[in-house]
Amino acid sequence: MTSVEQQERNRLGDELYERYVKPVESEHPGQYVAIFPDGRRVFAETVHEVVDKALEEFGPGGFVFKVGERVVYHLR
């Protein structure tokens, strides 16, 4: 992946977090969230649980965050 592609992915992740997760941060403190470009979200207590749930329900293409923090992982 080129640095331009990585920068675009980082920008998209930040945008998704601001739009779909930041408004509900206080409802999910300390949890993990998988967020997809169309706004679908999955919350869970552990990163492994959120990845498993997200892949099972929606497949690859989401971003994983710890609520209140930056991107943890991009699901490919």
MARZADREN-343437 format. One line per field, with one value per residue (C-alpha): x, y, z; residue in one letter. Coordinates in steps of 0.05 Angstrom, whole numbers, plus 5000, padded with zeros to 4 digits. Layout:
N
X <- (X ...)
Y <- (Y ...)
Z <- (Z ...)
r <- (A ...)
***
This chain:
76
X <- (5000 5027 5031 4976 4930 4946 4933 4866 4848 4867 4825 4765 4773 4776 4715 4674 4692 4673 4607 4582 4617 4634 4561 4551 4618 4585 4540 4598 4658 4716 4683 4707 4669 4672 4646 4632 4631 4555 4547 4535 4566 4580 4600 4633 4674 4737 4773 4768 4693 4680 4722 4687 4618 4633 4661 4604 4549 4578 4643 4707 4714 4703 4748 4758 4766 4768 4715 4749 4813 4840 4836 4859 4851 4821 4783 4804)
Y <- (5000 5068 5125 5161 5101 5097 5171 5164 5104 5143 5202 5157 5124 5191 5216 5154 5159 5233 5221 5156 5142 5208 5226 5162 5158 5171 5110 5062 5082 5034 4990 4974 4991 4967 5021 5012 5066 5064 5077 5007 4996 4939 4950 4899 4895 4867 4878 4804 4803 4865 4838 4770 4802 4853 4801 4754 4806 4851 4821 4860 4934 4964 5002 4983 5035 5036 5086 5151 5132 5127 5071 5004 4962 4962 4899 4873)
Z <- (5000 4982 5031 4991 4999 5073 5082 5046 5090 5153 5130 5117 5185 5220 5181 5198 5272 5275 5239 5268 5334 5367 5377 5418 5455 5523 5513 5499 5542 5537 5485 5415 5352 5281 5234 5160 5106 5102 5177 5202 5271 5318 5391 5437 5500 5468 5402 5385 5398 5355 5297 5300 5303 5247 5200 5214 5205 5150 5123 5109 5097 5166 5213 5286 5340 5415 5433 5451 5414 5343 5292 5317 5254 5184 5167 5098)
r <- (M T S V E Q Q E R N R L G D E L Y E R Y V K P V E S E H P G Q Y V A I F P D G R R V F A E T V H E V V D K A L E E F G P G G F V F K V G E R V V Y H L R)
***
